[in-house]
Amino acid sequence: MKDAKNALRVVGMIVLGLFVFMVVAPFALKVIFGILGATFSLITFLVGLAVLLIKVAVVLAIGYLILVGIRALLR
């Protein structure tokens, strides 16, 4: 009988844990995704800024190579 009480106690704790998880999970996910949304937008902005900087650097490098080539042809 004592084992049956312990088994029912464990089953009750598991059911209670599942109930709490099912009730709290939507709220927790909303909070987590709200924070992740802000973080994701910041990371997206920084990656976009880095890509823009790389594009500017490539354009400047190509312009420099063209100027050096023109200078070499004129000599």
N, C-alpha and C positions, 0 to 999 in steps of 0.2 A: 504494500500500500504506500509505503514511503517513496518507493521508486516512481509510482504513478503520480504522486504529488509533485515530485521533482520534475518529471517529464511534462506535466501540465504547466508547471511554473515556467519552464524553459519555452514551451510552445506559446504561452501567454506573452512572455517577453519578446519573442520573435514577432508575434502578431502585432503587439504594441509598437515595436520598432518599425515594422513595415507601415503601419498606419501613420506614425509620425513622419516617416520618410515621404509617404505619398502626399501628406498635407503640406509639409515644409518645402519639398523639392521644387514646386513651381515658383514659390517666392524666392528661394535661394537662387534658382537659375535666372530669374528676372534680374536680380541684383548683380549676379556674376556677369551676365551678358551685357548689362548696362555699363559696368566697369570695363569689360573687354571691348565694348563698342567704342568707348572713349579712347582706350589704349590702341585699338585697331586703327582708329582714324588718325591718331598721332603718328603711329608707325607708317601708315599709308602716306601721310604728308611728308614725313622724313625721307621715305624711299623715293617719292616723287621729286622732292628737292634734290636728292642725290643724282637721280637720273637726269634732271635738268642741268645740273652742274657738269655731269659727264658730257652731255650734248654740247654745252657751251665750250668745254675744253676741246672736244673734237673739232668743232668749227674753227676755233682759234688755231689749233695745230694745222689744220688744212690750209687756212689762210696764210699762216707763217710759211708753210712749205711752198705755196704758190709764189709768195713774195721772194723767197730765197731762189726759187727756180727762175723767176723773171730776172732777178739780179745777176744770176749766173749766166743767163743768155745774153744780157747786155754787156758783159765784160769781154 
